[in-house]
Amino acid sequence: MNGLFLALLGASIATVLSGIGSARGVGGAAQAAMGVLSEDSSKFGKMLVLTLLPGTQGLYGFIVGFLILVSCGVLGGDLPTMAQGFAYAGASLAVGFGGMLSGFAQGKAAVAGIAMSAKDDKNFSKAMVSITLVEIYALLAFIISLLVVISVPSLQI
């Protein structure tokens, strides 16, 4: 018996949960940006940057999900053992939940940054820094998931 189902479940968890966080974060930021752009379309570039920031969590989850598929025999490699399948599923939880929750939080920060930048263009860099601070936690979750996924094939479990 192999752990392919668990590995596929892990790839799905990583991709779906982090994607939900990004979709919600980008969606909220886009709504705020559209309000600003309806008043001043010259701010499109800055609003686009602030709107896109919560989208990175979905990318992190996609990368982890893709690496799991490559490592577990779907896109190459050997079929995982049951223990390796559990390891892949566990690794996906960090980027899945970390990406989802930080995507929600980064979307809220982006909305506030967009509102702040709308009032005064000089606040754009301050908004960028504040929004980017939330990214650190998504990045930490991604790194942990990535390290586990990379190490699973070499584990003798």
Z-matrix of the N, CA and C atoms (Angstrom, degrees):
N
C 1 1.455
C 2 1.534 1 108.72
N 3 1.323 2 114.93 1 132.37
C 4 1.462 3 118.06 2 -179.63
C 5 1.531 4 110.81 3 -111.09
N 6 1.313 5 115.02 4 174.19
C 7 1.457 6 121.07 5 -176.46
C 8 1.511 7 114.23 6 -103.34
N 9 1.347 8 116.63 7 27.78
C 10 1.466 9 119.75 8 -176.68
C 11 1.527 10 111.99 9 -60.48
N 12 1.324 11 117.02 10 -44.02
C 13 1.473 12 119.49 11 -179.82
C 14 1.528 13 111.05 12 -57.83
N 15 1.325 14 116.75 13 -44.98
C 16 1.468 15 120.39 14 -179.06
C 17 1.527 16 111.17 15 -65.63
N 18 1.323 17 116.58 16 -38.20
C 19 1.465 18 119.94 17 177.94
C 20 1.528 19 110.26 18 -65.05
N 21 1.332 20 116.94 19 -42.97
C 22 1.468 21 120.44 20 178.34
C 23 1.531 22 110.97 21 -65.71
N 24 1.311 23 115.67 22 -37.97
C 25 1.466 24 119.81 23 175.43
C 26 1.528 25 109.89 24 -61.44
N 27 1.322 26 116.50 25 -42.63
C 28 1.460 27 120.87 26 177.68
C 29 1.522 28 112.41 27 -61.37
N 30 1.331 29 116.79 28 -44.34
C 31 1.470 30 120.32 29 178.21
C 32 1.528 31 110.31 30 -60.62
N 33 1.321 32 115.90 31 -39.72
C 34 1.469 33 120.37 32 178.98
C 35 1.516 34 111.76 33 -67.41
N 36 1.317 35 116.84 34 -43.80
C 37 1.469 36 121.09 35 179.80
C 38 1.526 37 110.50 36 -60.41
N 39 1.324 38 116.27 37 -46.77
C 40 1.464 39 120.51 38 -178.96
C 41 1.518 40 110.85 39 -59.79
N 42 1.319 41 116.39 40 -44.64
C 43 1.461 42 121.06 41 -175.47
C 44 1.522 43 112.03 42 -74.37
N 45 1.320 44 116.90 43 -46.61
C 46 1.464 45 120.69 44 -174.10
C 47 1.535 46 112.10 45 -69.69
N 48 1.320 47 117.48 46 -49.87
C 49 1.465 48 119.18 47 -175.79
C 50 1.530 49 111.89 48 -65.49
N 51 1.321 50 116.77 49 -45.07
C 52 1.467 51 118.17 50 178.89
C 53 1.527 52 110.34 51 -67.39
N 54 1.329 53 116.78 52 -33.46
C 55 1.469 54 120.31 53 176.36
C 56 1.520 55 112.29 54 -65.47
N 57 1.322 56 117.15 55 -38.26
C 58 1.464 57 120.82 56 176.55
C 59 1.530 58 110.00 57 -61.94
N 60 1.334 59 116.67 58 -44.31
C 61 1.462 60 120.22 59 178.32
C 62 1.509 61 112.20 60 -60.58
N 63 1.328 62 116.17 61 -44.40
C 64 1.462 63 119.93 62 179.80
C 65 1.521 64 111.82 63 -67.08
N 66 1.322 65 116.58 64 -43.73
C 67 1.466 66 119.87 65 -178.68
C 68 1.523 67 111.02 66 -60.98
N 69 1.313 68 115.55 67 -43.95
C 70 1.472 69 119.10 68 179.64
C 71 1.530 70 110.76 69 -67.66
N 72 1.328 71 117.03 70 -42.90
C 73 1.459 72 120.72 71 -179.80
C 74 1.521 73 112.54 72 -64.45
N 75 1.327 74 116.02 73 -47.52
C 76 1.463 75 119.96 74 179.61
C 77 1.528 76 110.42 75 -67.08
N 78 1.333 77 116.21 76 -38.54
C 79 1.466 78 119.23 77 179.60
C 80 1.516 79 112.99 78 -61.21
N 81 1.331 80 116.57 79 -45.09
C 82 1.464 81 120.00 80 178.28
C 83 1.511 82 112.01 81 -65.06
N 84 1.319 83 116.27 82 -42.21
C 85 1.463 84 120.38 83 179.55
C 86 1.530 85 110.56 84 -66.14
N 87 1.329 86 116.46 85 -38.66
C 88 1.468 87 119.80 86 179.49
C 89 1.524 88 111.44 87 -64.24
N 90 1.317 89 116.39 88 -37.88
C 91 1.474 90 118.84 89 177.59
C 92 1.520 91 110.70 90 -61.83
N 93 1.321 92 116.58 91 -44.67
C 94 1.462 93 120.00 92 179.15
C 95 1.520 94 110.80 93 -65.37
N 96 1.328 95 116.57 94 -40.99
C 97 1.465 96 120.47 95 -179.80
C 98 1.526 97 111.76 96 -64.47
N 99 1.317 98 116.92 97 -37.99
C 100 1.471 99 119.93 98 178.73
C 101 1.523 100 110.99 99 -63.45
N 102 1.316 101 116.10 100 -36.30
C 103 1.464 102 119.15 101 176.43
C 104 1.520 103 111.26 102 -62.96
N 105 1.326 104 116.03 103 -42.51
C 106 1.470 105 120.08 104 178.60
C 107 1.520 106 110.27 105 -65.86
N 108 1.331 107 116.78 106 -44.51
C 109 1.464 108 121.02 107 -177.29
C 110 1.523 109 112.59 108 -67.22
N 111 1.320 110 117.34 109 -25.72
C 112 1.466 111 118.92 110 177.03
C 113 1.527 112 111.17 111 -67.68
N 114 1.321 113 115.61 112 -22.74
C 115 1.468 114 120.69 113 177.64
C 116 1.523 115 112.57 114 -94.79
N 117 1.339 116 117.09 115 -34.43
C 118 1.469 117 120.93 116 -175.88
C 119 1.525 118 109.48 117 -150.16
N 120 1.326 119 116.55 118 95.38
C 121 1.465 120 120.69 119 -176.49
C 122 1.528 121 113.38 120 -72.13
N 123 1.305 122 118.27 121 -10.60
C 124 1.467 123 120.79 122 178.57
C 125 1.533 124 112.00 123 -70.33
N 126 1.327 125 117.45 124 -12.44
C 127 1.469 126 121.57 125 -179.32
C 128 1.525 127 112.32 126 -92.30
N 129 1.321 128 117.34 127 15.04
C 130 1.463 129 121.33 128 -175.19
C 131 1.527 130 112.71 129 -56.62
N 132 1.306 131 118.65 130 -47.54
C 133 1.466 132 122.02 131 -177.64
C 134 1.514 133 112.77 132 -58.62
N 135 1.312 134 116.11 133 -47.70
C 136 1.466 135 120.13 134 -179.52
C 137 1.525 136 111.22 135 -67.30
N 138 1.314 137 116.43 136 -40.02
C 139 1.467 138 119.65 137 179.60
C 140 1.533 139 110.67 138 -66.59
N 141 1.324 140 116.12 139 -36.06
C 142 1.461 141 119.89 140 178.73
C 143 1.530 142 110.94 141 -63.39
N 144 1.315 143 116.72 142 -44.86
C 145 1.472 144 120.77 143 179.50
C 146 1.525 145 110.51 144 -60.50
N 147 1.318 146 117.33 145 -46.84
C 148 1.464 147 120.68 146 -178.50
C 149 1.531 148 111.50 147 -66.88
N 150 1.321 149 116.16 148 -31.47
C 151 1.463 150 120.79 149 179.77
C 152 1.528 151 111.51 150 -73.50
N 153 1.310 152 117.01 151 -35.24
C 154 1.466 153 120.98 152 -176.20
C 155 1.528 154 114.39 153 -75.77
N 156 1.308 155 117.94 154 -23.18
C 157 1.464 156 120.17 155 -174.03
C 158 1.532 157 114.37 156 -54.58
N 159 1.325 158 120.86 157 -42.83
C 160 1.465 159 118.85 158 178.91
C 161 1.530 160 114.17 159 -69.06
N 162 1.311 161 118.09 160 -5.29
C 163 1.457 162 121.72 161 -178.88
C 164 1.517 163 114.81 162 -78.43
N 165 1.308 164 117.84 163 -12.62
C 166 1.463 165 119.87 164 -176.23
C 167 1.530 166 112.40 165 -69.53
N 168 1.307 167 117.81 166 -28.71
C 169 1.463 168 120.46 167 -179.52
C 170 1.526 169 110.66 168 -59.93
N 171 1.310 170 116.97 169 -41.65
C 172 1.461 171 120.75 170 177.33
C 173 1.519 172 111.65 171 -62.40
N 174 1.309 173 116.62 172 -36.28
C 175 1.460 174 121.12 173 177.27
C 176 1.523 175 110.92 174 -65.66
N 177 1.324 176 116.86 175 -42.35
C 178 1.465 177 120.27 176 178.52
C 179 1.534 178 110.80 177 -60.70
N 180 1.321 179 116.30 178 -45.05
C 181 1.465 180 120.42 179 178.68
C 182 1.517 181 112.08 180 -63.66
N 183 1.326 182 116.70 181 -39.00
C 184 1.462 183 120.87 182 177.93
C 185 1.522 184 110.83 183 -62.57
N 186 1.326 185 116.90 184 -44.03
C 187 1.467 186 120.44 185 -179.87
C 188 1.528 187 110.66 186 -61.17
N 189 1.326 188 116.64 187 -46.13
C 190 1.471 189 119.81 188 179.05
C 191 1.530 190 110.28 189 -63.17
N 192 1.323 191 117.54 190 -44.97
C 193 1.464 192 120.65 191 178.03
C 194 1.518 193 112.04 192 -59.93
N 195 1.312 194 117.23 193 -42.88
C 196 1.462 195 121.85 194 178.84
C 197 1.531 196 111.22 195 -63.12
N 198 1.327 197 115.98 196 -44.16
C 199 1.467 198 119.42 197 179.49
C 200 1.528 199 111.88 198 -64.29
N 201 1.316 200 116.72 199 -35.05
C 202 1.463 201 119.66 200 176.04
C 203 1.532 202 109.47 201 -64.11
N 204 1.327 203 117.08 202 -44.78
C 205 1.465 204 120.36 203 179.51
C 206 1.528 205 111.77 204 -61.67
N 207 1.322 206 116.34 205 -39.38
C 208 1.464 207 120.44 206 178.15
C 209 1.518 208 110.47 207 -66.42
N 210 1.315 209 117.42 208 -41.23
C 211 1.463 210 122.04 209 -174.31
C 212 1.523 211 114.18 210 -78.22
N 213 1.328 212 117.95 211 -24.15
C 214 1.466 213 119.22 212 -170.41
C 215 1.517 214 114.25 213 -99.56
N 216 1.306 215 117.73 214 10.85
C 217 1.455 216 119.09 215 174.71
C 218 1.510 217 114.97 216 100.18
N 219 1.314 218 119.05 217 -8.48
C 220 1.458 219 120.53 218 179.51
C 221 1.531 220 110.24 219 -75.09
N 222 1.317 221 117.04 220 -44.80
C 223 1.462 222 122.11 221 178.82
C 224 1.524 223 111.42 222 -113.00
N 225 1.296 224 116.99 223 22.42
C 226 1.456 225 122.49 224 -179.20
C 227 1.516 226 109.51 225 131.37
N 228 1.313 227 116.57 226 167.77
C 229 1.448 228 120.07 227 178.82
C 230 1.520 229 112.07 228 85.58
N 231 1.308 230 115.58 229 -177.77
C 232 1.458 231 122.66 230 -178.12
C 233 1.520 232 110.92 231 -95.18
N 234 1.324 233 115.19 232 154.70
C 235 1.462 234 119.25 233 175.20
C 236 1.528 235 109.20 234 -64.78
N 237 1.327 236 116.65 235 138.79
C 238 1.472 237 118.94 236 -178.48
C 239 1.521 238 111.65 237 -77.05
N 240 1.316 239 114.17 238 152.65
C 241 1.463 240 119.30 239 171.15
C 242 1.526 241 107.61 240 -72.61
N 243 1.305 242 116.27 241 171.31
C 244 1.470 243 119.97 242 178.08
C 245 1.525 244 110.37 243 -60.32
N 246 1.324 245 117.44 244 -43.46
C 247 1.464 246 120.74 245 -179.93
C 248 1.527 247 111.05 246 -64.60
N 249 1.329 248 117.31 247 -38.98
C 250 1.463 249 119.88 248 176.78
C 251 1.525 250 110.83 249 -65.94
N 252 1.328 251 116.83 250 -37.18
C 253 1.467 252 120.40 251 176.22
C 254 1.518 253 111.41 252 -60.13
N 255 1.335 254 115.82 253 -43.04
C 256 1.471 255 119.53 254 176.17
C 257 1.530 256 110.54 255 -63.28
N 258 1.323 257 117.07 256 -38.27
C 259 1.467 258 120.28 257 179.29
C 260 1.525 259 110.85 258 -64.57
N 261 1.334 260 117.18 259 -42.24
C 262 1.470 261 119.94 260 176.74
C 263 1.531 262 110.85 261 -63.01
N 264 1.313 263 116.38 262 -43.91
C 265 1.463 264 119.81 263 179.29
C 266 1.529 265 110.75 264 -62.92
N 267 1.315 266 116.40 265 -42.35
C 268 1.463 267 120.03 266 177.59
C 269 1.514 268 112.49 267 -64.42
N 270 1.324 269 116.57 268 -40.42
C 271 1.467 270 120.42 269 179.58
C 272 1.519 271 111.15 270 -62.54
N 273 1.314 272 115.90 271 -33.51
C 274 1.466 273 119.26 272 -177.91
C 275 1.523 274 112.72 273 -70.17
N 276 1.318 275 116.58 274 -23.24
C 277 1.467 276 119.56 275 -178.07
C 278 1.525 277 112.07 276 -64.90
N 279 1.330 278 117.20 277 -37.58
C 280 1.467 279 119.80 278 -178.72
C 281 1.521 280 111.34 279 -62.37
N 282 1.320 281 117.35 280 -52.69
C 283 1.460 282 119.38 281 -178.31
C 284 1.530 283 111.27 282 -73.89
N 285 1.321 284 116.96 283 -30.79
C 286 1.462 285 119.40 284 179.07
C 287 1.520 286 112.27 285 -65.15
N 288 1.330 287 115.71 286 -57.36
C 289 1.464 288 119.27 287 -179.26
C 290 1.527 289 111.71 288 -73.46
N 291 1.323 290 116.86 289 -39.99
C 292 1.470 291 119.70 290 177.54
C 293 1.518 292 111.45 291 -61.04
N 294 1.326 293 116.09 292 -42.28
C 295 1.461 294 120.30 293 178.80
C 296 1.511 295 112.72 294 -68.59
N 297 1.320 296 116.04 295 -40.38
C 298 1.465 297 119.18 296 -179.54
C 299 1.533 298 111.06 297 -64.78
N 300 1.310 299 116.13 298 -50.96
C 301 1.467 300 119.40 299 -176.51
C 302 1.529 301 112.19 300 -68.66
N 303 1.320 302 117.25 301 -39.07
C 304 1.466 303 118.22 302 178.95
C 305 1.530 304 110.44 303 -72.90
N 306 1.326 305 117.71 304 -29.16
C 307 1.463 306 120.39 305 174.72
C 308 1.517 307 111.67 306 -63.64
N 309 1.337 308 115.37 307 -42.46
C 310 1.467 309 119.77 308 175.69
C 311 1.528 310 110.15 309 -60.03
N 312 1.330 311 115.85 310 -49.92
C 313 1.471 312 120.85 311 -176.99
C 314 1.527 313 111.70 312 -66.25
N 315 1.329 314 116.05 313 -40.08
C 316 1.461 315 118.36 314 -179.25
C 317 1.527 316 110.90 315 -69.24
N 318 1.313 317 117.15 316 -32.01
C 319 1.460 318 119.79 317 175.39
C 320 1.519 319 111.48 318 -63.35
N 321 1.327 320 116.68 319 -42.55
C 322 1.465 321 120.42 320 177.15
C 323 1.519 322 111.38 321 -63.71
N 324 1.339 323 116.12 322 -41.62
C 325 1.465 324 119.75 323 177.86
C 326 1.528 325 110.49 324 -65.13
N 327 1.326 326 116.74 325 -37.03
C 328 1.466 327 120.38 326 178.77
C 329 1.527 328 111.23 327 -65.66
N 330 1.320 329 116.70 328 -40.53
C 331 1.472 330 120.10 329 177.35
C 332 1.531 331 110.01 330 -59.67
N 333 1.326 332 116.34 331 -45.17
C 334 1.464 333 120.17 332 179.00
C 335 1.528 334 111.11 333 -65.30
N 336 1.331 335 116.39 334 -40.67
C 337 1.463 336 120.23 335 178.21
C 338 1.522 337 112.57 336 -64.80
N 339 1.322 338 115.99 337 -37.40
C 340 1.465 339 120.44 338 177.70
C 341 1.522 340 109.79 339 -65.32
N 342 1.315 341 116.54 340 -43.21
C 343 1.471 342 120.11 341 178.15
C 344 1.521 343 110.95 342 -62.93
N 345 1.318 344 116.49 343 -41.02
C 346 1.460 345 120.88 344 179.90
C 347 1.529 346 111.09 345 -66.82
N 348 1.322 347 116.84 346 -42.42
C 349 1.463 348 121.20 347 179.93
C 350 1.522 349 112.28 348 -69.91
N 351 1.326 350 116.09 349 -29.10
C 352 1.461 351 119.81 350 179.55
C 353 1.522 352 111.23 351 -64.59
N 354 1.331 353 115.71 352 -34.46
C 355 1.467 354 120.09 353 -179.06
C 356 1.519 355 112.01 354 -75.70
N 357 1.349 356 116.44 355 -34.94
C 358 1.462 357 120.05 356 -177.41
C 359 1.526 358 108.75 357 -154.72
N 360 1.333 359 117.00 358 118.51
C 361 1.463 360 121.61 359 -179.34
C 362 1.523 361 113.47 360 -59.07
N 363 1.317 362 117.53 361 -22.52
C 364 1.468 363 120.98 362 179.88
C 365 1.532 364 111.73 363 -66.35
N 366 1.321 365 116.94 364 -17.81
C 367 1.465 366 121.70 365 -178.60
C 368 1.525 367 113.16 366 -85.89
N 369 1.334 368 117.24 367 -1.93
C 370 1.464 369 120.16 368 -176.62
C 371 1.528 370 111.91 369 -58.10
N 372 1.313 371 117.83 370 -48.17
C 373 1.476 372 120.02 371 -177.79
C 374 1.526 373 111.44 372 -65.57
N 375 1.325 374 117.17 373 -35.28
C 376 1.465 375 120.18 374 176.50
C 377 1.526 376 110.25 375 -64.88
N 378 1.316 377 115.89 376 -40.40
C 379 1.462 378 120.30 377 177.90
C 380 1.523 379 110.50 378 -64.39
N 381 1.324 380 117.14 379 -42.39
C 382 1.468 381 121.22 380 179.28
C 383 1.530 382 111.17 381 -59.25
N 384 1.315 383 116.78 382 -44.90
C 385 1.464 384 120.72 383 -178.96
C 386 1.527 385 110.09 384 -63.22
N 387 1.303 386 116.99 385 -46.27
C 388 1.465 387 120.41 386 -178.38
C 389 1.526 388 111.83 387 -63.46
N 390 1.307 389 116.59 388 -42.33
C 391 1.465 390 120.59 389 -179.75
C 392 1.526 391 110.48 390 -68.03
N 393 1.315 392 116.18 391 -38.06
C 394 1.463 393 121.01 392 -178.74
C 395 1.525 394 112.21 393 -68.62
N 396 1.309 395 118.05 394 -28.20
C 397 1.465 396 120.40 395 178.31
C 398 1.526 397 111.76 396 -58.51
N 399 1.317 398 117.47 397 -35.83
C 400 1.459 399 121.21 398 178.83
C 401 1.534 400 110.10 399 -67.36
N 402 1.319 401 115.77 400 -30.84
C 403 1.470 402 121.41 401 -179.19
C 404 1.529 403 112.24 402 -59.83
N 405 1.304 404 117.11 403 -29.66
C 406 1.461 405 121.27 404 -177.86
C 407 1.527 406 110.90 405 -55.63
N 408 1.303 407 117.67 406 -39.61
C 409 1.457 408 120.91 407 -176.51
C 410 1.524 409 111.67 408 -73.51
N 411 1.315 410 117.25 409 -34.59
C 412 1.459 411 119.58 410 173.62
C 413 1.521 412 109.62 411 -66.63
N 414 1.306 413 116.47 412 -39.34
C 415 1.458 414 121.31 413 179.77
C 416 1.528 415 111.60 414 -65.36
N 417 1.321 416 117.40 415 -40.34
C 418 1.468 417 120.47 416 177.47
C 419 1.530 418 111.17 417 -63.19
N 420 1.318 419 116.58 418 -43.30
C 421 1.469 420 120.34 419 177.80
C 422 1.527 421 110.64 420 -63.23
N 423 1.323 422 116.27 421 -41.10
C 424 1.467 423 121.18 422 178.26
C 425 1.523 424 111.26 423 -61.45
N 426 1.320 425 116.95 424 -44.77
C 427 1.462 426 120.87 425 -178.46
C 428 1.526 427 111.10 426 -62.83
N 429 1.326 428 116.99 427 -42.72
C 430 1.465 429 119.93 428 178.58
C 431 1.527 430 110.38 429 -62.61
N 432 1.326 431 116.86 430 -47.95
C 433 1.465 432 120.07 431 179.01
C 434 1.522 433 110.65 432 -60.21
N 435 1.306 434 116.31 433 -43.99
C 436 1.459 435 121.26 434 -179.06
C 437 1.529 436 111.68 435 -61.47
N 438 1.326 437 116.82 436 -45.33
C 439 1.464 438 120.40 437 179.81
C 440 1.524 439 112.01 438 -62.64
N 441 1.330 440 116.63 439 -40.28
C 442 1.462 441 119.62 440 178.93
C 443 1.528 442 110.11 441 -66.83
N 444 1.320 443 117.52 442 -47.45
C 445 1.465 444 121.08 443 -177.61
C 446 1.527 445 110.94 444 -61.04
N 447 1.315 446 116.49 445 -40.22
C 448 1.471 447 120.04 446 179.93
C 449 1.526 448 111.15 447 -66.90
N 450 1.327 449 116.68 448 -34.32
C 451 1.474 450 119.34 449 -175.58
C 452 1.528 451 113.52 450 -85.17
N 453 1.319 452 119.25 451 -18.73
C 454 1.474 453 121.37 452 -174.46
C 455 1.534 454 113.05 453 -58.03
N 456 1.344 455 120.82 454 -45.81
C 457 1.478 456 118.90 455 -178.21
C 458 1.535 457 113.90 456 -58.85
N 459 1.316 458 117.11 457 -28.90
C 460 1.468 459 119.59 458 -178.77
C 461 1.522 460 113.10 459 -87.75
N 462 1.329 461 117.60 460 -8.30
C 463 1.465 462 120.71 461 178.43
C 464 1.531 463 109.79 462 -73.09
N 465 1.275 464 116.81 463 138.12
C 466 1.469 465 121.07 464 179.04
C 467 1.526 466 109.29 465 -94.20
N 468 1.318 467 116.31 466 61.74
C 469 1.470 468 121.17 467 -178.90
C 470 1.517 469 110.33 468 -120.73
